[in-house]
Amino acid sequence: MLTSKQRAHLRSIAQSYNTIFFVGKQGIGEELVKQLDDVLNCRELIKVGVQENCEFTAREAADQLAELTKSEVVQVIGRKFVLWRRSKDPKKRVIELE
């Protein structure tokens, strides 16, 4: 579980990130979950957008994807959200948290 200080640190890092994944009318499928899982292993922090034609709100999509990828929701703003998960490989850890 992230502390508020850690969450604030991750939010500040995520500001400079581009949205690299989108949840659309296809919803949340196995392929999206696998791709997010792979990227979380490398980058630890990702920004995801929810398209207008999606059946989920950003909060619903964030919560569901966080559960499926075993990550944590850092923030949800509008139609975007940020997920974080510590890399399993200590050599690949990019973000240091206090």
ZIFENBEL-V646433 format. One record per backbone hydrogen bond with DSSP energy under -0.5 kcal/mol. NH is the residue of the N-H (numbers start at 0). CO is the residue of the C=O. Records with the same first field share a line. If there is no record, write none. Layout:
NH->CO + CO
//
This chain:
6->2
7->3
8->4
9->5
10->6
11->7
12->8
13->9
14->10
15->12
16->13
19->17 + 46
20->46
22->48
23->21
26->23
28->26
32->28
33->29
34->30
35->31
36->32
37->33
38->34
39->35
40->36
41->37
42->38
43->38 + 39
44->42
45->82
46->17
47->80
48->20
49->78
50->22 + 48
53->50
60->56
61->57
62->58
63->59
64->60
65->61
66->62
67->63
68->64
69->65
70->65
71->83
73->71 + 81
74->81
76->79
79->76
80->47
81->74
82->45
83->71
84->43
89->87
91->88
92->89
95->93
96->94
//
